[in-house]
Amino acid sequence: MSQNENSPANDIVVTSDPAEVERVRSLMADIDVAMLTTVDAGADDGRLTSRPLSTQLAEEDGDVLFLVRSSSHVVRDIRAHPQVNVGYTSKSAWVSLSGTAEVIEDRALIEELWSAGASFFMEGGPENPDNVVLKVHGDTAQVWGGESRVGMLVKVLRSVTGNSDETSDAAKVVDLP
């Protein structure tokens, strides 16, 4: 474990502990809807755009898969700028996953990931060539919480305001494999 030298001692703890990687995966797998942030390819100013997506699969290494339309703005953005952030939130945890995304047009994988929920948002089923997989290769994940809602809010507020001496109150940055 190491600490970011540009932040206070209780601000950010960096780890590559396999148990923390599993914790990240588990938290992402348990939260259905995530906010995917991309650089808007249609803007000249580097504007960021976020949109909700339903996670189809959270892999062991911290990568996540979504079903999207190939003709969508999100795919346009990723083809121009593959750097993304995926935000997850629940009543007791927050995860900010940073990485790069790619578009996968594998019909067998799309069929494997397809669900009734996907049919609600996407037309034509898994055989529709416009339906593709968006895979985010996670580099790092910043994690807050996982314990009780009230306890976590107190720890986050203490960490953000600098009113905590305990490294247990710190946000953790998990280096993903």
Secondary structure, DSSP 8 states (H G I E B T S, - for coil): -EE-TTS-TTTEEEE--HHHHHHHHHHHHH--EEEEEEE-TT-SS--EEEEEEEEEEE-TTS-EEEEEETTSHHHHHHHH--EEEEEEE-SSEEEEEEEEEEEE--HHHHHHH--HHHHHHSSS-TT-TTEEEEEEEEEEEEEEE-S-HHHHHHHHHHHHHT----GGGSEEEEE--
